[in-house]
Structure formats: C-alpha cells, structure tokens
Amino acid sequence: MKEKNEKGNNRDKILNTAAEEFIEYGFYGARMQRIANKARVNKAMIHYYFSSKENIYKEVLKTVFNLLIEKLNSIKVDDKENEPEEKMRQIIDVYTEIFENYSNYVRLLVYEVITGGKYLPQIIFENINRIPFNPWTGKIYKYFEKQIRKGNIRRLNIIQMIISIVSQMVPVYIARPVAENIFKKLGIDKFIIKKFIKDRKEFVMDILRNGIYKK
C-alpha cells in the first residue's frame, strides 16, 4: 500500500511540476530534465510514467479536465428544492474551487486555448458524453432546458449562459498572481483579494439572477 501511495505521489508531483514548466516555458521550451530536477525525481521515472513530453502535457490537460467534469457531474439536478439560481451558484463554486486548488493546471488550460488548442479538442471529443453542458446528454444542460419548459426561467441560450458564468470568473484568477505581487510590494493584506473574489461571485450571481427570470 505504501509503495502504491508513493507511486501516486510521484506521479502527481511530476504532473504539478510539469504544469509549472509548461506555463513558464511553453510546450516547446519545456525540458524533461528541468521537470525531473524540480520534482526531485530522476528522468527515467518520468519516461516510465509518460514516455514523452507530449504525453505529460496531454496528461496534465486531462487531469484538470477530469477534475472539472467530475465535480460538475456531482451537482445534483433532481432535487426539487433548489432554485435555478442555486444551480448556477453551485456551478460557480465548482469553478472557483478548481481555480483555487489547481491554479497551475488551470493556467495551463488557458495556455492551451490561447496557443491554438492542439490537444484539448481531442480530449473534449473523447469525453463529450461526460460533459454536463453538452446539449445532447448533459444533465446540467437538460436541467436548465427543463426549467425553461416549465416556465421557471425565461427562454435563453443555455450554452451562452454557461459561458457567461465561467468567463465572469476566469479573469479574476488569471490576474490574481499579479495582484498578489503588487499588494505584497505595497504591504496590503491578501485578505482584500479574497474579499474581492467573494464579492465578485455575488456580483456575477446578481447579473445572472437578473438575466434568467422573466421580467
């Protein structure tokens, strides 16, 4: 059991270190030896787990993608007590949890998108039926579709609504490291950033709340 845990820890350590390497140097500038040095493992171990730099990169993307999908799919859509706005709050909470706890992975995901998305489309295609926002089988998409049919929310484009939820929060976390460095130099407490994020969530919820209900 101990050996199994150590293998899992080494693999996770390599992935986290690789994410930092890819963010700093990009895919083409990243080096396996640097990843090994920073992760404090030998290069042979990296080849044992992943065999190539390309495989490490894809595995990091798959890791954050799978984490996100699993947490989104854990949102219950059959409980009748929760209002549609509560579901939106739960979606925001999932994304903020991922942004908070897996910031390196998320920044690499952003890097993948802005550099042309060479690998992400294939990951999405392979997992399309697991994505809760897909219009064919996605349970969250179907939930909001049902709320529209029942007249609980106004007729709207569900995909656009989901994009709005995510896009309202992503810039905050992308800019967070810069803001923290500036605040540190100015001697300002990081608590202000945390409060800003909390206020941001409420602001986004207020926008969404005003947008989904019939006037």
Secondary structure, 3 states (H helix, E strand, C coil): CHHHHHHHHHHHHHHHHHHHHHHHHHHHHCCHHHHHHHHCCCHHHHHHHHCCHHHHHHHHHHHHHHHHHHHHHCCCCCCCCCCHHHHHHHHHHHHHHHHHHCHHHHHHHHHHHHCCCCCHHHHHHHCHHHCCCCCCCCHHHHHHHHHHHCCCCCCCCHHHHHHHHHHHHHHHHHHHHHHHHHHHHHCCCCHHHHHHHHHHHHHHHHHHHHHHCCC
